[in-house]
Amino acid sequence: MNVYRSLDEFHKLPNAVVTSGTFDGVHRGHQVILARLREVARATGGESVVITYWPHPRAVVSDTTEVKLLSTIEEKAELLAQQGVDHLLIIPFTRHFSELTSEQFIQQVLVDKIGTRRLVIGYDHRFGRNREGSFEHLSQHAARYGFAVEEIPRQDVENVGVSSSKIRAALLEGNVHTATEYLGRPYSLSGVVVKGNQLGRTIGYPTANLHPPESYKLVPADGVYAVWVLVNEQQYGGMMNIGIRPTIHGTHRTSEVNIFGFDADIYGQEITVFFIDKIRNEQRFNGIEALKAQLHEDKEAQLHEDKETALKMLGISS
């Protein structure tokens, strides 16, 4: 997949089959659109193009709190590549860009810059300043623009019943099963391993303290999770604690993972954690020994989980 990080990097194509959107998480709803994009491109001898925006438009035009996202821009690019997209155009989203009318966006971006011949959009997709652009407008003026437009039927979208906001809400409740179902894969969190207080090592449960590289990346609700961990292209089982660690009077939120059967020094390395299940809420114990006993129970419970099922969720062959 070719990746372009500005309009200036993109060179007009002779037969571009295009879709656009934020595609946060590249979930099952997005995958319906992308499947149709590939299908149309193959049928017409064209090249598939996904237009996305960075930063997320809400982070630019909204005065609300910081937007938490399911995927970093690098993760999104990787997920789109896995969907078989030929070209990914990442348009820097600025206040100035947000002021483009739908007519300006169509003419300047879709027609003049990309060379769109077919446009595939999701049901009720809106674009341009104040979200004024619509499928109806595109259909009425398709001949003038010189490209055909297709909207994914409402039924196809509603049958999936997925949205990025639903996935975010599920993760913020610790409901990783629902997130997995909607995403079509386990939710993941990547980050560099940094040094913590190393208490886990003294009680027999050494942990990798994960520092997510981007502050906007959504971290699931506090609690203890059954996870699979990718380290140096190898998969390991593990359990992850997200929270303030009240038993040791923690004062800030951390994400720490105990990797089963692993004791190498990985400080400074990036690892990826896949969330399989929530074991329990974070809780305060009456001392370190009580915490240690609970960690033993947590680990034993996970070790008896169906490994084949967990691997299947990750798309890994055992």
C-alpha positions, 0 to 999 in steps of 0.5 A: 500500500502506498501512503501519502501524508499530504495532497502534494505527495499524491499524483492523480490516477487514471482510474481512482476508486475512492472512499473517505472517512476517519476509519478509527479502529477500522472496525467491521462497519468500515470493513463493509465499505472497504470490501465494496471498494476493493470489489469495485476497483477489481471490477473496473480495473481501477486502484483503490484509494482511502482518504483519511484525516489527521488529526481526528477532525473532532480534535480540531473543530470541537472545544470538548475534552481530548478525543480518545481514539481506537487507533494511532495513525500508524495502526490505522495505516497498518489495518488499512493495508491488511484490508488490501487498499492500494493507496492511503492518502492522509490529509492533514486536518486543519481549521482551514481545511475544515472550512472547505465547502463540499463543492470545493472538496469535490472539485479540488480534492476528488476531481483535480487532485485524485482523479476520482472515477468512482466514489464509494461512501457509507450510508448517510456519509456527510462531508464539507463545511458544516457537513453539507455534502451528501449522497443526494448532492453527489448523485445529482451532479455526478455527470458534471463531476465526471465520476460515479457514486455509490452509497453502501445500503443502509441495511448492509451497515445496520446489519453490522451495527457497529460504530467507533463510538460504541467500541470506545464506550465498551472499552471504557466499561471494560467490556473487551468481548464486545469490542472484539466482536465489533472490531473483528479482532481483539483490541490492542495497546502498543507501547514502550516498556519503561521502568516502574517500582519493580514491586512485581518482581519482588513478589514473583510477578514481574511486570512490564510497565507499558508507556503508550506512545500517544496520549490520545490512544484509548486505554480500557477501564481500570481492572485486571485483564487476560491478554496475549502479548507480542514481544519480538514477534513471539506471542505469550499469554499474560495478565494486565493490570490497569489502574492506580494500584491502591494496595501499594497506595499508587497515585497515578494510573499505570498499565502493567503486564505480567508475561507468562513464561518470560523473564528477559530484559525488554526495557526500551522495547515496544510490545503489543498487548491484545485484550482477551477478557476482563478477569476482575475490577482493580481492588485494594487488598489488605497487604502484599500477601493478600495481593500475591494470593489473588495474583496467583488465583488470577494467573491460575484461572487464565492458564486454564482458559481455552488457549485455542479460542484465544489464539483464534481470536488473534488470528494465530495458528497454534 
